[in-house]
Amino acid sequence: MAKVIKEPKNLFLRQNLTKSRDDMQSLSLMAANAQKVLEEIKGQVLEPYPRKTAPVYTTLQVANLCGKTRLQLKNAEASSSTKLGTLLPGDNTKTYTLEEAMQAVNLFGEPVKRPHGKKGKVLTIANYKGGVGKTTAAVSIAQGLALNKALKVLFIDLDPQGSGTTLFGISPQLEIKEDDTVANYFYQDKDRPHLAQAIQKTYWHNLDLIAASSHVLGAEFIIPSNAMSIKGYKFWDQLNIGLEPLREIYDVIVIDSSPSLGYLTQNAVAASDAILSPCPLDALDFASLSQFWTVFMEIAGQLGEAMAEKRYDFVGVFVSKAKLEKDEMATSNIVKGWLKKAFGERMWDITLPESTLIKTASAMLQTIYDVTDKKEIEKQSYKRYKEPMDMLVDLIAGQFNADWSKP
């Protein structure tokens, strides 16, 4: 006698047992519907497209950027022929645009200067796992290098999801064409032989962008195809070749890689002068990061002398999205111990906390450097995140400056 299967009481289970299997046609309809809903939401919330505007700064904020008091900044400006900031009617303190704040850092702060004849540096932010704060850190680092150190920066988004592009206030799905990404360069398009043709300006002064969208996925297929059809084609070295002329234009090129070790990420790490990996204090994130480096070394070992002679200015790991609740700190300390044991001196003493402020800012397409509202910056949560991020930017700039200073 056949066994009778009782119908589950749970409505969700009943619906899934009775529905037909997902075929490609039904999935296509689902995807189209999801895209339709997404566009409707964007129409309600983000239209017109979320054009970001550069933040403005108070005298105190600019003074802090320059490492001075307000009086010291006032005196420095008085002795300078450059007039910065605007005193609006009714205000008792000046307001500075982003560009003026950068000028102040360049004149009165501690900017980093790339010596004439030295090439710009390439920094890749990489990890095997998504959700570790990689993109937020990458965009923040790029902004911080431009603002705090007066460097000219290019941000390259290699993640097909385009999260970094979105943080610049640009919709990957609706605004980014294939021409705006790295894809055409890898297609060996004779009309677009250089990556420079994909560069666009952003709302952030001295920070340009090569955007990403799903079009970037095409490069993951064309690279191995070229390797099979083009004699002498070094599949891992193509991005490096494309970046070479850009090193003369930009002081630092920050690459946000996809959470994988596909061909684009391999190109990124091969082209880089430095690699940074954020890692939350979670056992699975630690395991994923360890696996990333294991697979990375296996791949590098197959490239012969090309990678055997590679030398990085630095490779670093820092803690991201750290939870500061007491009941979770014990586990966090255990994982932090694993990281120190695993990565030794490459484990940087920097911890970016998990922050409601940053989550809220991200929802508004902002990073910590976009936040300038007085009420927000007076909060302890702002300082708790901003200080280690500034320290991270300082360390990166210091490492590159040390190499630039070598004869």
C-alpha positions in Angstrom: 0.0 0.0 0.0 1.4 3.4 -1.0 2.4 5.6 1.9 0.3 8.7 2.2 2.3 11.9 2.6 0.5 14.4 4.8 0.2 17.9 3.5 2.4 20.2 5.5 0.6 22.7 7.8 3.1 25.4 6.7 1.6 27.4 3.8 5.0 28.1 2.3 5.9 24.4 2.3 2.5 23.5 0.8 2.9 26.0 -2.0 6.4 24.7 -2.9 5.4 21.1 -2.9 2.5 21.7 -5.3 4.2 24.1 -7.7 5.8 23.0 -10.9 9.6 22.9 -11.2 11.5 26.0 -12.2 12.3 25.9 -15.9 14.2 28.6 -17.7 11.1 30.2 -19.0 9.6 30.7 -15.5 13.0 32.0 -14.3 13.2 34.4 -17.2 9.8 35.8 -16.2 10.9 36.0 -12.6 14.0 37.9 -13.5 12.0 40.3 -15.7 9.5 40.9 -12.9 12.3 41.5 -10.4 13.9 44.0 -12.7 10.5 45.7 -13.2 10.0 46.0 -9.5 13.6 47.3 -9.1 13.0 50.0 -11.7 9.7 51.0 -10.0 11.4 51.3 -6.7 14.1 53.4 -8.2 11.4 55.5 -9.9 9.9 56.2 -6.5 13.1 56.6 -4.4 16.0 57.4 -6.6 14.6 59.2 -9.6 16.1 61.3 -11.0 19.2 59.2 -10.7 20.8 59.7 -7.3 23.2 62.4 -8.3 25.6 62.9 -5.5 27.0 66.3 -4.6 30.3 66.9 -2.9 30.2 67.5 0.8 31.0 71.0 2.3 33.2 71.5 5.4 33.3 73.9 8.3 36.5 75.7 9.4 37.0 73.2 12.2 36.7 70.3 9.9 39.2 71.8 7.5 41.5 72.6 10.4 41.4 69.0 11.5 42.2 67.8 8.0 45.3 70.0 8.1 46.3 68.9 11.6 45.8 72.5 12.9 43.6 74.4 15.3 41.1 76.9 13.9 43.4 79.8 14.9 46.4 78.1 13.3 44.5 77.6 10.1 43.2 81.2 10.2 46.8 82.5 10.6 48.1 80.2 7.8 45.4 81.4 5.5 46.2 85.0 6.4 49.8 84.6 5.4 48.8 82.9 2.2 47.9 84.6 -1.1 45.2 82.0 -1.6 41.8 82.8 -0.3 39.7 79.8 0.6 36.2 79.3 2.0 33.2 81.5 2.0 31.6 83.4 4.8 27.9 83.5 4.2 25.7 86.3 5.6 24.7 85.5 9.2 27.4 82.9 9.7 30.3 83.3 12.0 32.5 80.7 10.4 33.5 79.9 6.8 32.2 77.1 4.6 34.7 75.2 2.4 33.9 73.2 -0.7 35.5 69.8 -1.2 38.0 71.3 -3.6 38.8 74.1 -1.3 39.3 71.6 1.6 41.8 69.7 -0.6 43.6 72.9 -1.5 43.9 73.7 2.2 45.4 70.2 2.9 47.8 70.8 0.0 48.9 74.2 1.3 48.7 73.9 5.1 48.4 70.1 5.9 50.6 67.1 5.3 50.0 66.1 1.7 51.8 63.2 0.1 53.7 64.2 -3.0 54.6 61.7 -5.7 58.1 62.7 -6.9 58.6 63.5 -10.6 59.5 60.5 -12.6 57.9 58.0 -10.1 54.9 56.0 -11.3 51.5 55.9 -9.5 50.7 53.0 -7.3 48.0 50.3 -7.8 46.1 49.1 -4.7 43.7 46.2 -4.9 41.1 45.5 -2.2 40.5 41.8 -2.4 38.6 39.0 -0.7 37.1 35.7 -1.6 33.8 36.4 0.3 31.2 39.1 -0.2 29.7 41.0 2.7 33.0 41.8 4.5 32.9 45.5 3.9 35.3 45.4 1.0 33.6 47.9 -1.3 32.8 50.4 1.4 36.4 50.3 2.5 37.7 50.6 -1.1 35.6 53.7 -1.9 36.4 55.2 1.5 40.2 54.6 1.0 40.0 56.3 -2.5 38.1 59.3 -1.0 40.5 59.5 1.9 43.6 59.5 -0.2 42.2 62.3 -2.3 40.9 64.4 0.6 43.4 63.7 3.4 46.6 63.4 1.3 45.8 65.6 -1.7 46.5 62.7 -4.1 45.0 62.2 -7.6 43.1 58.9 -7.5 41.4 56.6 -10.0 38.9 54.0 -8.7 38.4 50.9 -10.9 35.3 48.8 -10.2 35.8 45.2 -11.3 32.8 43.7 -9.6 29.9 43.0 -12.0 27.5 43.9 -9.2 28.8 47.5 -9.5 28.4 48.3 -5.8 31.4 50.7 -5.9 29.9 52.4 -8.9 26.6 52.7 -7.0 28.4 54.4 -4.1 29.4 57.1 -6.5 25.8 57.8 -7.2 25.7 56.0 -10.6 23.2 53.2 -11.4 25.1 50.2 -13.0 21.9 48.8 -14.5 20.5 51.9 -16.0 23.5 54.2 -16.7 26.6 52.1 -17.4 27.2 50.8 -20.9 29.8 48.3 -21.9 32.0 51.2 -23.1 32.1 52.6 -19.6 33.7 49.5 -18.1 37.0 47.6 -18.6 35.2 45.1 -20.9 36.0 46.6 -24.2 39.7 46.9 -23.4 39.8 43.1 -22.9 37.9 42.6 -26.1 41.0 44.0 -27.9 38.8 46.6 -29.5 40.9 48.6 -31.9 38.7 51.6 -31.5 39.2 51.5 -27.7 42.8 50.3 -27.1 43.2 52.0 -23.8 41.5 51.9 -20.4 41.6 55.7 -20.3 38.7 55.9 -22.7 36.4 54.4 -20.0 37.3 56.9 -17.3 34.7 59.3 -16.1 34.7 62.2 -13.6 32.9 61.8 -10.3 31.3 64.3 -7.8 34.5 63.9 -5.7 37.3 66.2 -6.8 40.5 64.5 -7.9 38.8 61.1 -7.8 37.9 59.5 -11.2 36.1 56.3 -12.0 36.0 53.3 -14.3 32.6 51.9 -13.6 31.2 48.4 -13.5 28.0 46.6 -14.4 27.1 43.2 -15.5 28.9 43.9 -18.8 32.2 43.3 -16.9 31.3 39.6 -16.8 32.1 39.5 -20.5 35.8 39.9 -19.7 35.8 36.7 -17.7 35.0 34.8 -20.9 37.0 36.8 -23.4 40.3 36.6 -21.5 40.6 32.7 -21.6 39.3 32.9 -25.2 42.1 35.3 -26.1 44.6 33.1 -24.3 43.7 30.2 -26.6 43.6 32.2 -29.9 46.3 34.8 -29.5 49.9 33.6 -29.5 51.9 34.9 -26.6 48.9 36.3 -24.8 49.6 36.7 -21.1 46.1 36.4 -19.7 47.2 37.6 -16.2 49.1 40.7 -17.5 46.5 42.4 -19.6 45.2 44.8 -16.9 48.8 45.7 -16.0 49.5 46.7 -19.6 46.3 48.8 -19.7 47.2 50.6 -16.5 50.7 51.5 -17.5 49.9 54.8 -19.1 47.5 55.7 -16.3 50.3 55.4 -13.7 51.7 58.6 -15.1 48.4 60.4 -14.6 47.2 59.1 -11.2 49.1 58.9 -7.9 47.0 55.9 -6.7 44.7 53.5 -8.6 42.3 51.7 -6.2 40.8 48.5 -7.6 37.7 47.0 -6.1 37.8 43.4 -7.2 34.9 40.9 -7.2 34.6 38.5 -4.3 36.3 35.7 -6.3 39.6 34.8 -7.9 38.4 34.9 -11.5 40.5 36.2 -14.4 39.8 39.9 -13.6 40.9 39.5 -9.9 44.0 37.6 -11.1 44.8 40.5 -13.4 44.2 43.0 -10.6 46.5 41.3 -8.1 49.2 40.7 -10.8 49.0 44.4 -11.7 49.1 45.7 -8.1 51.8 47.2 -6.0 49.8 46.4 -2.9 46.9 44.2 -1.7 44.6 44.8 1.3 42.0 42.4 2.6 39.3 43.3 5.1 38.1 40.5 7.3 35.3 40.5 9.9 36.0 38.6 13.2 34.0 35.6 12.2 35.3 32.0 11.7 33.8 31.6 8.2 35.3 34.9 7.1 38.7 33.8 8.4 38.4 30.5 6.6 37.4 32.3 3.4 40.3 34.7 3.6 42.7 31.8 4.2 41.3 29.9 1.3 41.7 33.1 -0.9 45.4 33.2 -0.3 45.8 29.5 -0.7 44.1 29.5 -4.1 46.0 32.7 -5.0 49.3 31.1 -4.4 48.3 28.0 -6.4 47.4 30.2 -9.4 50.5 32.3 -9.0 52.6 29.2 -9.0 51.4 28.3 -12.5 52.5 31.7 -13.9 56.2 30.9 -13.7 58.7 33.8 -13.6 56.0 36.4 -14.1 54.8 36.1 -10.5 57.8 34.4 -9.0 59.7 37.7 -9.3 56.7 39.8 -8.2 57.3 42.2 -5.2 54.6 44.0 -3.4 55.1 47.3 -1.5 52.8 45.7 1.1 50.2 43.1 1.7 47.9 43.7 4.6 44.8 42.4 6.4 42.6 44.6 8.6 39.6 43.9 10.7 36.2 45.1 9.3 32.7 45.1 10.6 33.9 44.3 14.1 31.0 43.8 16.6 31.7 45.5 19.9 28.9 43.9 22.0 30.3 42.3 25.1 28.6 38.9 24.5 30.3 38.6 21.1 33.8 40.0 22.0 35.0 36.6 23.3 34.5 34.9 20.0 35.9 38.0 18.2 39.1 37.9 20.2 39.6 34.2 19.3 39.3 34.9 15.6 41.5 37.9 15.9 44.1 35.6 17.5 43.8 33.3 14.5 44.3 36.2 12.1 47.4 37.4 13.9 48.8 33.8 14.0 48.0 33.3 10.3 49.1 36.6 8.8 51.8 37.7 11.3 53.2 41.2 10.6 50.8 41.5 7.7 47.9 41.8 10.2 47.4 45.5 10.5 46.4 46.9 13.9 43.3 48.6 12.5 39.7 47.7 13.3 36.7 49.2 11.5 33.7 48.6 13.7 30.2 47.5 12.6 28.3 50.7 12.6 24.7 51.7 12.4 25.9 55.1 11.2 27.7 53.5 8.3 24.7 51.3 7.5 22.5 54.4 7.4 25.1 56.3 5.3 25.3 53.4 2.8 21.6 53.4 2.4 22.0 57.0 1.4 24.9 56.0 -0.9 27.4 57.7 1.4 30.7 56.7 3.1 32.2 58.1 6.3 33.9 60.8 4.2 30.5 61.9 2.7 29.1 62.5 6.2 29.6 66.2 7.3 26.4 66.9 9.2 27.4 68.5 12.5 25.0 66.4 14.5 26.4 63.2 13.0 30.1 64.1 13.4 29.6 64.9 17.0 28.4 61.4 17.7 30.8 58.9 19.3 29.9 56.4 16.6 31.2 58.8 13.9 34.6 59.1 15.7 34.8 55.4 16.4 34.6 54.7 12.7 36.3 57.8 11.3 39.5 57.5 13.3 40.5 54.0 12.2 39.6 54.8 8.6 41.8 57.9 8.7 44.6 55.7 10.2 44.1 53.2 7.4 44.4 55.9 4.8 47.5 57.3 6.6 49.2 53.9 6.6 48.5 53.3 2.9 49.8 56.7 1.9 52.8 56.3 4.2 53.7 53.0 2.7 53.5 54.3 -0.9 55.4 57.5 0.1 58.2 55.4 1.6 58.6 53.6 -1.7 58.4 56.8 -3.7 61.2 58.3 -1.5 63.6 55.6 -2.4 66.4 56.7 -4.8 
